[in-house]
Amino acid sequence: MFRIPHRHLRSVSAHSVPSRFLAVNLAIGLEHFLVLFNGGAYLPMIPRIIGALGRNALYGSWTQDLYFLALGLGLPLGRWASQRFGNRNSLLFCLAAIFFASLVNATTREYVPFLTARIVAGLAGGLSIPLSLNLLLRHYHSDRRDHGLFLWGIAAITPFAIGPFIGGWIDDAWGWRWLFLLNLPILLMSFLGIWLWEPPERQEERPSMDWLGYALLVASLVTLQMLCNLGSKDDWWRSPEIRLLAVLTLVLGGATVWWLRRQTLPALDLRSFRYVNFRVAALGVFLTALVFQGTLALLIVQYQLSFGYSARAIGEILLSLAIFAPASATFSHWYLGRHDPRPLALISLLLLSGAAWWLSSYDLPVSPSSLVEAPMLVGLGLGGAFAAWARIGLWGLSGPSEQRAAVALNLLRGTGQAMGIPLVAALWERRLDLHRHFLVEVQGSNLLFWHAAERHFANIPGLLAASVRQHAAMLAFNEIFYLAAGIFGGLALWSLLSRVPKEKSTESIAEQTAIAELVEP
């Protein structure tokens, strides 16, 4: 009965013991799934978490955008950690760091420790991505690595897509702290599986690391992120603190570029920008991540705060995204291993554009059932967009240059996700204020509507104000998604500017897929 599965395991496994092969695959898969799941599942919980920590809703986005930024900043440390301590020991350290960070998040009642733990979890999670992929591929025969990469790709896109649905359900059913409490046994099982079944590597070299370049990179990106985070709070350029942060960002950014371009082994290699395809993909990855993550966070958070949806209702709306994104990713990985990535990029971005256009057409009241169709298009587009950008950016590259380009694209994706949340929220707030003013303007075209509303709510002025704000919020919400549709459509055309490389890569499909999957969420 079990001969066929047992024989199949022996054909793909590089080890003679199938139980060890399964145990290591399960341990690594759980860890990888959990890191990405904690990004998506956290979003529906932000309103309740920030309320429980006693802070304004503005500070809630910090715990998410700094997590994404830390994810991106963790990847440049992967090569040094792998060569210095080995993949196995470095990954165990990452698991331990995420375990204790989750413990702090599950128990603390203070905002600063909670935010610090989220940043630590993000940094350790980002570092764990290349380490776990290296370990996983060691357990497959060289000609069967496509099996492991297929599972890795599904484990990458699925938690990111299904996270909002499960996170909303956990938040409503058990409370948000259970997201972090459930991390603990899963991390412990993953830690023990790798510790018991994965032998340590012998390290005979002392790798170099451009620590000054990395410190400048971290400082410049954190300063830029805090400029975006504090903009709405401090009224942007009217605040001297914001102007100081802007100047500091320019100085640190210039110093970072100057230093990295003069290093033999920089913390982040900028030479990839010499290639046309990489430049096209770099802008595409950054803007796609910025707009997608920003609008997703806006939908999840503001539909709760402005329109009274529960976290579970938001999760149910996005359930179709969780179903269609893995299916689309499966097809995308098959397609990209054999065909030109530009048609897939074009179609995926047009699907995202169509979904954003669809979401920009709603008016109050909006029932959850009327919103479920658009996330289907989002899932289909999401499964191919980042994979196609990764292949375009790495098209024609091989060896170390391909790996360096993948690290840069991953950092751009993480930075885009981090910056998208506060920037889209700030734009929405500006449009909200404009529409709220227009709805009550004495000389405006809505004067008759306003007088009718005054008579209807004569004895309930608070309800009248809430109704005006809700309608203004919906108008601003629709404008944001209308703009997003235009940006995704423009990026679809932008992808066509990439060129077919003169020389094809000599790497196998499995090797190309392994590098490209480091860029995908």
N, C-alpha and C positions, 0 to 999 in steps of 0.2 A: 504493500500500500504506500509506503514512504520511500520506495526506491527512486522514483522519478524526481521528487524534490531533492532528495539526498544527492543524487547524481548531478542534478543541475547546480547545486551549491558547490560541489567539487569542481565543476567546470568553470565557474566564475571566481571562486575563492583562490587566493594565493597561499592558503594554509590548508593543511591536511585535516584539521579538526573543524567540522562544520559548526559545532556549538560555539567555538571561539569566534568564528566569522560572524555568526548571527548576533552574539552578545556585543561585539564591538560596534557592529552596524547600528544596533538598537541604541547603545549608549551615545554614540556620536549623533545619531539622528534626533534623539530626544533633546540633546543640548542645543543643536542647531535650530530645531523647531521652537524651543523655548525662547531663545534670544529674539527671534523675529516676532513671535507671538506676543511678547511683552510690549512691542511697539504698537501693534494694531489693537490689542485688547484693552490697552490703557485709555484710549481716546474717549470712549463713552463714559468713563468713570471720572473724568476731570472735574465736572461740576461738583459732584459729591466729595471728591477727595479734597479739593481746595476749600470747600466749605467746612469739612471736618478739621482741616489744619488752620482754620481761622484767618484765611487770607482772601483778598479780592480776587475775582475771577481772572483778572489780568495775569496774575502770577501763576495760574494753572498751566498756561501754555509753556512757561519756562521749564516745567518738569518734563515736558515732551520734546520741545525743540532742542534743548541741551542734551537730551538722551540721544537724539538722532545725530547731532553734531559729534558727540563722543563716539558713536558707532563708526562714523567715517574716520575719525582721528585714530581709532584703534588699529586700522588695517596697516598703515605705514610701519607699525612696530612688528608686524608679522615676520618678516625676513630675519630681523635681528633676534627676536625671541626664539625662532625656530633653530637658528644656528648656535645661539648661545646656550640655551637650556634644553633644546629638543622639542619636537612637537608635542610629545606626550606630557612631559613635565609642565610645559607652558600652558597647555590646555587644562591640566588639573588646577593650576594656579588661577586661571580664568574662572573655572567652575566654582572654586572656593570663594573668589571675590564676588561673583554674582550671588552665591548663597548668602553671604553675610550682608550684602546690600539688600537682598530681598527680605532678610530678617529685620533689618532696620526699617524698611518701608512698611512692613506688616505691623510693627509695634510702636513706632514713634508717633507723637502727637504734635511735633514741632516741624515747621516748614523747612528750615535750613538743613537739618539732618536728612529729611526726606529728599530734598533736592540733591544734596551731596551723594546720597546713596544711588539715586537715579543716574547721576553722571558716572559714578564708578561702575555701575552695572552696564551702562552703555559702552564705556571704554573697554571693559573686559569682554563684552559681547562682540564688539568690533574686532578685537584682537583674536578672538576664538574662531572667527570665520575662516581665515586661511589655514589656521592650525588644524582645525577639524577636517577640512577638505583634504589636506595633505595626509592625515592619518587614514581617512576613509579610503583614499585611492591606493594606499599601500596594501590593502587587503583584497585587491582585485587583480586578476591576471591582466597584463598589459593590453591584451586584445579584447578584454571584457569590461574595461573601465566605463564603457558607455552605460552599463547596467547601474553602476554606482552613481554616475552623474545624473541619470534619469531620476533616481530616488532623491538625490540631493536637490535637483531642480524643483521637484514636487514639494520637498520639505522646506524650500525657500519661499515659494509663492503662496503656498496654502496657509501657513500661520498668519502671514501678513493680510491675506484676504478674509480669512475666517475669524480673525481676532476681534473685530468690532461686534460681530454677532455673539460670540461666546462671552466677551467682556461685558456687553450689555446685560446678558442673562445672569452672569455671576453678580454683577452690581445690584440688580434688582432682587435676586433670589437670596443671596448670602451676604452681600456687602462687599465693598471694594477691597478690603484687606485680604479677602480670600484669594485674590489674584496672586498676591505675593506669598501667602501661606501655601498655596498649591505648588508654587515653584520649589519649595524646600525639599519634599520627598523626591520630586523628579530630578532635581539637581544632584541629590544624594545618590540616587540610583545610577545616574550617568557617571558621576565621579567614581563610584565603586566599580562599575563595569569597565571603565578605561583603566583604572588603577590595577585591577586584578587580571585583566585579559590582554592588556597592551604592554609589551616589554619596553623599558626605557631605551632610548638610542644612545649610542656612544658618541660623545661630542669631543672632537679633536681639534677644533679651530676656535679662535677668539674673534668673532666678527666685529667689524667696525660699525659705528652708528653715528650719524650726523646729529648729535644731540642739540647743538646750538640751532641748527636749521629746523629741527623738529620743534624746539621751544618757541622760535619765532613764528613758525606756522601756527602753532596752537594759540599763541598770544594774539596774532592778527585775526584769526577766525573767531575766537571768543569775543574779542573787542567788537568785531563786525556784528556778531550775533546779539550782543548786549545793546548795540546801537539800535538794532531792529526791535528788540524787546522793550527798550525804554522809550522808544519814540512816541507811542501813544500815551504813555503815562506822563511824560514831560513836555508834550506838545511840540515835538520835533524841533525845528530850527529856532524856535523862540527860546529854547532852553540853552544856557551856556554849557551845561553838562553834555548835551547832545552834540553841540559844536565841538567840544573838546574830544569826545569819543570819535567823531568823524575825522578830525585831524590825526588822532592817534592811530586810527585804522589805516589811513593813508600812509603814515610814516612806517608803521609796522609791516604793512603789506609791501611797500617798496623795499624795505630792508630784507624781508623774506625772499622776494624775487631776486634781489641782488646777491644774496648769500647762496641761495640754492643753485643759481646758474654758474657759480664758480667752484662747486664741489664735484669731485670725481664720483663719489657715491652719496648723493644728497638724500635727505629724508624723503623728499618728494621730487621726482625727476620731471623737470619742465621741458625736456627735449622732445617729448611726444607732441608738443604743440607745433612742431615743424611740419607735421603731416596734415594734409587737407582733411582726410577722413576723421582724424582725431579731433580737429578743431570743430568740425560739423557735429560730431557726437558729443563733444564736451558741452557745447552750448545746448544741444538737444537734451542730454541727460539732466543738466542743471535746471533748465526751465520746465521740463516735464515733471521732475520731482518737486520743484517749487510750487507749480500750479496745482498738481494733483494732490500733494499732501496738504497744502493750504486750504483748498476747497473741501477736501474730505474732512479736515478738522473743523472747518466752518459749519459744514452740514451737520456733523455729529454733535458738536457742542451747542451751536445756536438753535438748532431745532429743539433742544432741551430747554435752554434758558429763555428763548424768545417765544416759542410756540407751544411749550408745555408738554413735549413728548417725553416719554420715559426712556431710560437707557435701553431697556429691552425692546421697545418699539423701534428705536433707531437700529438696533442690531438686526431685527427682523426685516427691516427695509433693505439692509445690506446683505442679506443672506444669499440673494442671487449672485452677488459679486463673488462670494466665497465658493459658489458652485462653478461658475463659468471661468474664473481666473485660472484655477489649476488645469482645467480642460484646455484652455487656450495656451497655457504655458507648455503643456505636453506637445501640442501640435507645433508650437513655435520652435522648440528644441529640435524636433525632427526636421522641420523645414530649413532652419538656419544651418544645419550641418550639411546641407546639400545644395542650397540655392542662394541667390542674391538677396541680401537682407533688406534692400531698399523697398521693394513692394510690401513686405511685412510691416516695415516702419510706417509707410504711407497709410496702409489700411488700419493699423492699430491706432495711430494718432487721429485719423478721421473718425474712428469709432468713439474715442474719448471726446472729440469735438462734438459729435452728434449727441452723446450722453449729456454733456454740459449744456448744449442748446436745449435739450429736452427739459433739463432741470431748471432752466431759466424761464420756463413758460407757465409756472404755477402761480396760483393766487389763493388767498385764504378763503374758506378753510381748506386745508390739505389733509386728506386722510392717508394713513400709512399705506393702504392698498393701492393708492394711485401713484405711489412713488417707486414701486418695486420694479417696473420695467427698465428704467434708465440704468440702474446698477448692473443689469445684465450686459449692456453695452460697455459699461466701465470694466467689468470682469474680462470680457473678450479683448478689449483694448489693452488692459493692464498686463495680461499674460504675454503679449507680444512686444509692447512698446520698449521696455527697458532691455529686453533680450536683443531686440533689433538694434538699438542704440549701441549696446556693447559690441555687437559684431561689426557694426560700421566703424566704431572707434578703433577696433583691433584688426581691421581688415588689412591684410598684407603684411602685418607685423608677425614676428616670431621670436622665441627665446626670451632673453632678458628685457628687450624693448617692449614686448607684448605684456610681460608681467608689470613693468613700470607703468605702462599706459593703463592697465587695469586698476592699479592702486589709485592713480590720479582720477579716473572716472568714478571709482567708488567714493572717493572723498568729495567729488563734485555732487554726486547724488545725495550723500548724507548732508552736505551743506545746503543743497537746495531744499531738502525736506525740512531742515531746521529753520531756514529763513522763511520758507513759505508760510508757516503757521502764523508768525506775528505780522508779516507783511499783508497777507490776505485779510487777516482780522482787522488790521489798522485801516485798510481801504474800505472794508465793510462798515466800520464805525463812522468814517467820514461820510459815506453815502447815506448811512442811517440818519445822521444829524441833518443832512441836507433835505432828505425827504420828510423828516418829521417837521422841519421848519416850513416846508412847502405845503404840507397838509393843513397847517393852521394859519397860513399867511392870509392877512386880511384882504389883500388885493389879488390873491391867487385864484386860479380857476376852480379850486375846490371849496370856495366859500359856501355854496349852497349845501354841499355835503357836510361841511362843518356845522352850519346852523341846524341842519336836520339831526346831526349827531348830538348837538347840545340839547335839543328838545327831548331826544330819546333818553339821554343820560342826565337829565336835569338835576337829579338828586344824588348822582353818583359820579362826581368829578374824577375820582381816582380811576374808575373803570373806563371813563372816556379817555383819559391820558394813556392808559394801558392799551386801549384799542388803537389809538393813533400810533403809538410806538410799534405795535405789532404789525400794522400795515406798512409802516415805514421800513421795518426790518425785512419784510417780504420783498418790497421793492428793491432794497439794497442787495438782498440775497440774489434776486433774479439778475440784477446788473452784474454782479460778480461772476455768475456762471455764464452770462452772455459774453463777458470779456474772456473767460477761460476757453469758451468754444472758439473764439477768434484766435487765441494764442495756440491752441492745439492744432487748428487748421493751418496756421502759419508754419508751425514746426513740421507738419506733414510735408509741406512744400520744401522746407529747408532740408529735409532728409535727402531729397533728390539731388542736392548739390554735391553729395559724396561721389567719389569716383571709383571705378573698378581698378584695383591695384595692378601694376604692370607685372609683378611677380607674385605668383600664388604661394601661400605658406606651405612649407614641407611638413608641417605638423599634422598629426592625425586629427580626425574629427573629435575624438575624446579629449585630446590635449587642448584644442581650441575651445571646446565647450567648458572645460575645467576653468580656464582663465576667464572666459566671458561670464561665467556664473558668479564670479566674485563681485560683479557690478550690479547684479540683479538684487532687488529687495527680498 
